[in-house]
């Protein structure tokens, strides 16, 4: 109908402008559909969360390995660990653990370190409004590999790679510079220790630090012997049994796809910051030749719901 009106007026329109008009019409139709959906759809969030937790806990119960070499031996220790969000926001102080894992006593600390998922490891640093296609593929975990665990006065540093720095040395020097009540702190290599080598307390808060200042509280809630109803496939440990389900942040324009870009000081957006999917970000902020439209700062965005 819109195209017919254009023909009747005997005006010459470019295909780009006609495509823009159809896109505008589509956005109007989708906005009305979203409004109707909000009025009629009822989401049982509690039921969905319980189903998600049940699936996580039950998918590996009683599982045996295909290769006998990976069979967990009788008498192996199993530790249950709760990993919490970094307390960078007030609301995180009241959150439940966002990951619960089972680890074997014979596993190295580095195996737990590699299995912990954190959105800060996936960040891509830099501002790319002028050249969004040149955003690097390397994530923070590839560039900044240093990390440590803190258990009972010992910092276990990850030193597997030449580029790893000793994050705990600064803390130890700070503690020893004055009488701060932290005596006999020392450091060790994370890759040289297993969980059965540690002296630990159940229910006591310990620390995992990575990316320089991203700190997670770790609490060991249970230590027991493995039994036949457990997952006996060693290759699946550390075994994730529960994680916090997060709502993903949708694109500010289409409200359908997960956001992949965040903009600041954006002259084309009514709020700051604004979040966009790849398609809407490109269509709104660049012309057909890739030239930047308006003034804004653009950063790659990693949604915490990625781990859902």
C-alpha positions in Angstrom: 0.0 0.0 0.0 2.8 2.4 0.9 4.6 1.5 -2.4 1.3 2.2 -4.4 1.0 5.6 -2.9 4.6 6.5 -3.9 3.8 5.4 -7.5 0.6 7.4 -7.7 2.3 10.6 -6.7 4.7 10.1 -9.7 7.8 10.7 -7.5 11.1 9.1 -8.0 12.4 7.5 -4.8 15.6 5.6 -4.3 15.5 1.9 -3.4 17.3 2.8 -0.1 14.5 5.2 0.9 11.8 2.7 0.0 13.6 0.1 2.1 13.7 2.6 5.0 9.9 3.2 4.7 9.3 -0.5 4.9 11.6 -0.8 7.8 9.7 1.9 9.6 6.4 0.2 8.9 7.9 -3.1 10.3 9.0 -1.4 13.5 5.5 0.1 14.0 3.9 -3.4 13.5 6.4 -5.0 15.8 5.9 -2.3 18.5 2.1 -3.0 18.5 2.8 -6.7 18.7 5.1 -6.2 21.7 2.4 -4.1 23.4 -0.2 -6.8 22.9 2.2 -9.4 24.2 3.0 -7.5 27.4 -0.8 -7.3 28.1 -1.6 -11.0 27.4 1.5 -13.2 28.1 2.0 -14.5 31.6 5.5 -15.8 32.4 5.9 -18.3 35.3 9.5 -17.3 36.2 9.6 -19.4 39.4 8.6 -22.6 37.5 11.1 -21.9 34.8 13.9 -21.4 37.3 13.1 -24.6 39.2 13.0 -26.6 35.9 16.4 -25.1 35.0 17.9 -26.0 38.3 16.5 -29.5 38.2 18.0 -30.1 34.7 21.4 -28.8 35.9 21.5 -31.1 38.9 20.2 -34.3 37.3 21.9 -34.4 33.9 25.1 -36.2 35.2 23.6 -38.3 38.1 25.1 -41.8 37.9 26.9 -41.2 34.7 29.7 -43.6 33.8 32.6 -42.8 31.4 32.9 -44.5 28.0 36.7 -44.7 28.6 37.5 -46.8 31.7 40.6 -44.5 32.3 38.2 -41.7 33.2 36.4 -43.7 35.9 36.6 -42.0 39.3 38.2 -44.3 41.8 36.5 -45.5 45.0 37.3 -43.3 48.0 37.8 -40.1 46.0 36.9 -36.9 47.8 34.1 -34.6 46.4 34.0 -31.0 47.4 31.0 -28.7 46.8 31.9 -25.1 46.1 29.6 -22.0 45.9 31.0 -19.2 43.8 29.5 -15.8 44.3 29.2 -12.6 42.2 31.9 -10.0 42.6 30.5 -7.4 45.1 30.7 -4.4 42.8 27.0 -3.5 43.2 24.9 -3.2 46.4 22.3 -5.7 45.0 25.0 -8.4 44.7 25.4 -8.6 48.4 22.0 -10.3 48.7 22.4 -12.6 45.8 22.6 -16.4 46.0 25.7 -18.1 44.6 25.7 -17.8 40.8 27.6 -21.1 40.4 27.8 -24.3 42.4 30.4 -26.8 41.4 31.6 -30.3 42.4 35.3 -30.8 42.3 37.4 -33.9 43.1 40.0 -33.9 45.8 42.7 -35.0 43.3 42.1 -32.2 40.8 44.4 -29.3 40.6 43.4 -25.7 41.5 44.0 -24.7 37.9 41.1 -27.0 36.8 38.7 -25.0 38.9 40.2 -21.7 37.8 39.6 -22.7 34.1 36.0 -23.8 34.7 34.8 -20.6 36.5 32.7 -18.5 34.1 32.8 -14.7 34.6 31.6 -12.0 32.2 34.7 -9.9 32.9 36.8 -12.6 31.2 34.8 -12.1 28.0 35.2 -8.3 27.8 36.7 -6.6 24.8 38.5 -3.4 25.7 38.4 -0.2 23.6 36.2 2.3 21.8 35.2 1.3 18.2 32.7 3.9 16.9 34.9 4.8 14.0 35.7 1.2 12.9 33.2 -1.2 14.5 34.3 -4.0 12.1 37.9 -3.8 13.5 36.9 -4.8 17.1 39.5 -7.4 18.1 38.5 -11.1 18.7 40.8 -11.5 21.7 38.9 -11.4 25.0 40.2 -10.3 28.4 40.9 -13.9 29.5 43.3 -14.3 26.5 45.2 -11.1 27.3 45.2 -11.0 31.1 45.8 -14.6 32.4 46.9 -13.8 35.9 44.7 -15.0 38.8 45.0 -16.4 42.3 43.0 -18.3 45.0 43.4 -17.4 48.6 43.1 -20.3 51.1 44.2 -20.0 54.8 47.1 -17.6 54.5 48.4 -18.8 51.1 48.0 -17.2 47.7 47.9 -19.7 45.0 49.0 -17.8 41.8 48.4 -19.0 38.3 51.8 -19.1 36.7 51.3 -21.5 33.9 52.0 -18.8 31.2 55.0 -16.5 30.7 52.7 -13.5 30.7 51.2 -14.2 34.1 52.1 -11.7 36.7 52.3 -12.3 40.5 49.1 -10.6 41.6 49.5 -11.6 45.3 53.0 -10.0 45.7 51.5 -6.5 46.1 49.1 -7.7 48.8 51.8 -9.5 50.7 54.1 -6.4 50.5 51.2 -4.2 51.7 50.5 -6.6 54.6 54.2 -6.8 55.6 54.9 -3.1 55.3 53.2 -2.5 58.7 51.8 -4.6 61.5 48.4 -5.1 59.9 47.6 -8.4 61.6 48.3 -10.6 58.6 51.4 -12.5 59.5 53.1 -15.3 57.6 51.3 -14.7 54.3 53.0 -16.6 51.4 52.5 -17.5 47.8 52.6 -20.7 45.8 52.0 -22.0 42.3 48.4 -22.9 41.6 49.3 -25.6 39.2 51.3 -27.5 41.8 48.5 -28.1 44.3 45.4 -30.2 44.4 42.4 -29.7 46.7 43.4 -32.6 49.0 46.7 -30.7 49.6 44.9 -27.8 51.2 44.0 -27.0 54.8 40.5 -25.6 54.5 37.4 -24.9 56.5 33.8 -25.7 55.6 31.6 -22.7 55.4 34.5 -20.2 55.5 34.8 -17.5 52.8 37.8 -17.7 50.6 38.8 -15.7 47.6 39.2 -16.0 43.8 40.7 -13.0 42.1 41.2 -12.5 38.3 41.4 -9.6 35.8 43.3 -7.6 38.4 40.4 -6.7 40.6 37.5 -8.9 39.9 37.0 -10.7 43.2 34.7 -13.7 43.9 33.9 -15.2 47.3 34.2 -19.0 47.3 32.6 -21.1 50.1 33.2 -24.8 50.4 29.9 -26.1 51.7 30.5 -29.9 51.8 33.3 -32.5 51.7 32.4 -36.2 51.3 33.4 -39.4 49.6 32.1 -40.2 46.2 29.3 -42.8 45.9 27.8 -44.8 43.1 25.0 -42.3 42.4 27.4 -39.5 41.7 28.8 -38.8 38.2 31.8 -41.1 37.9 33.1 -39.6 34.7 36.3 -37.8 35.7 36.4 -35.8 32.5 33.2 -33.9 33.5 34.7 -32.5 36.7 34.7 -29.8 37.9 31.0 -30.4 37.5 28.6 -27.5 37.3 25.4 -28.4 39.2 23.7 -25.1 39.6 24.0 -21.5 38.2 22.0 -18.4 38.5 19.7 -17.7 35.6 19.9 -14.1 34.3 17.6 -12.1 32.0 19.4 -11.0 28.9 19.4 -7.3 28.0 17.6 -6.9 24.7 18.3 -4.4 21.9 17.0 -0.9 22.5 15.5 -0.7 19.0 14.0 -4.1 18.0 13.7 -5.5 21.6 14.2 -9.0 20.1 17.9 -9.8 19.9 20.5 -9.7 22.7 22.5 -6.5 22.9 26.0 -6.6 21.5 26.9 -2.9 21.6 26.6 -0.2 24.1 26.8 3.5 23.3 27.5 6.6 25.3 26.9 10.3 24.5 24.8 9.0 21.6 23.1 11.8 19.6 20.9 9.3 17.9 19.5 7.6 21.1 17.2 9.1 23.7 19.0 7.6 26.7 22.6 7.1 27.9 23.8 4.4 27.8 21.9 2.6 25.0 22.1 -1.0 24.0 21.9 -2.4 20.5 22.1 -5.7 18.6 24.5 -5.9 15.7 21.9 -5.3 13.0 20.2 -2.3 14.6 23.5 -0.8 15.7 24.8 -0.8 12.1 21.6 0.4 10.5 21.1 3.3 12.9 24.7 4.6 13.3 26.2 4.1 9.8 25.2 4.7 6.2 25.3 2.2 3.3 29.1 2.9 2.9 29.9 2.4 6.5 30.4 6.1 7.3 29.6 7.1 10.9 26.4 9.1 11.4 26.1 11.5 14.4 28.3 11.6 17.4 28.6 8.7 19.8 31.0 6.3 21.6 30.6 2.6 20.9 31.9 -0.3 23.0 31.4 -4.1 22.5 28.9 -5.4 25.1 29.0 -8.9 26.7 25.6 -9.7 28.3 25.8 -11.7 31.6 23.0 -13.9 30.3 25.5 -15.3 27.8 26.1 -18.1 30.4 22.5 -19.1 30.4 
